[in-house]
Amino acid sequence: NLISIFPNPTSGELFLNSPLSEKINYSILDITGREILRGEFSGNKKIDVLNLEAGTYFIKMETGSFVSNKKFLVTK
């Protein structure tokens, strides 16, 4: 998979890293599928997840050429 997310689990910040030059749209969803946060990045992105409750979340990332879904954990 082209995009890496780390650290996983996280307690404060989530880093996204992509070798693609195109902009990538992302959405963070809770376990019920409710969108918590959205944005876009190219290359590297730091997302502050300190305000999220502890639990399982999903991040959906998409461009014109692909869609990627990953699961990550927030710990306190």
C-alpha positions as CSV (number, residue, x, y, z in Angstrom):
1,N,0.0,0.0,0.0
2,L,1.4,3.4,-1.0
3,I,0.3,5.4,2.1
4,S,1.7,4.7,5.5
5,I,0.1,5.8,8.8
6,F,2.0,5.8,12.1
7,P,2.2,5.4,15.0
8,N,-0.6,2.8,15.3
9,P,-1.8,2.8,18.0
10,T,-1.5,6.5,18.8
11,S,-2.3,8.7,21.8
12,G,-1.9,12.2,20.2
13,E,-0.7,12.5,16.7
14,L,-1.1,10.5,13.5
15,F,1.3,10.9,10.6
16,L,0.4,10.2,7.0
17,N,3.2,9.6,4.4
18,S,2.7,9.2,0.7
19,P,5.2,9.2,-2.2
20,L,2.5,10.4,-4.5
21,S,2.6,14.0,-5.8
22,E,-1.1,14.4,-6.2
23,K,-3.4,15.7,-3.4
24,I,-5.0,13.0,-1.3
25,N,-8.3,13.6,0.4
26,Y,-8.8,11.9,3.8
27,S,-11.7,11.3,6.1
28,I,-11.4,9.9,9.7
29,L,-14.4,7.9,10.7
30,D,-15.5,6.4,14.0
31,I,-16.5,2.8,14.4
32,T,-20.1,3.6,13.4
33,G,-19.0,5.3,10.2
34,R,-19.6,8.8,11.3
35,E,-17.1,11.3,9.9
36,I,-15.0,12.9,12.6
37,L,-12.5,14.9,10.6
38,R,-11.6,15.5,6.9
39,G,-8.8,17.2,5.0
40,E,-6.3,16.8,2.2
41,F,-2.5,16.4,2.0
42,S,0.3,15.8,-0.4
43,G,3.5,14.0,0.8
44,N,3.3,14.2,4.6
45,K,0.6,15.2,7.0
46,K,0.4,15.4,10.8
47,I,-3.1,15.0,12.3
48,D,-3.8,15.9,15.9
49,V,-6.1,13.2,17.3
50,L,-5.6,14.2,21.0
51,N,-9.2,15.2,21.3
52,L,-10.6,11.8,20.0
53,E,-11.9,9.3,22.5
54,A,-9.9,6.1,23.0
55,G,-11.1,3.5,20.5
56,T,-10.9,2.2,16.9
57,Y,-11.1,4.6,13.9
58,F,-10.8,4.3,10.2
59,I,-9.1,6.6,7.8
60,K,-10.3,6.7,4.2
61,M,-7.8,8.2,1.7
62,E,-8.6,8.8,-2.0
63,T,-7.4,10.5,-5.1
64,G,-8.4,10.1,-8.7
65,S,-6.4,7.0,-9.0
66,F,-7.0,5.0,-5.8
67,V,-8.9,4.6,-2.6
68,S,-7.3,3.2,0.6
69,N,-9.0,2.4,3.9
70,K,-6.9,1.8,7.1
71,K,-7.8,1.1,10.7
72,F,-6.0,2.8,13.6
73,L,-6.4,2.9,17.4
74,V,-6.4,5.8,19.7
75,T,-5.2,5.1,23.2
76,K,-5.2,7.3,26.3
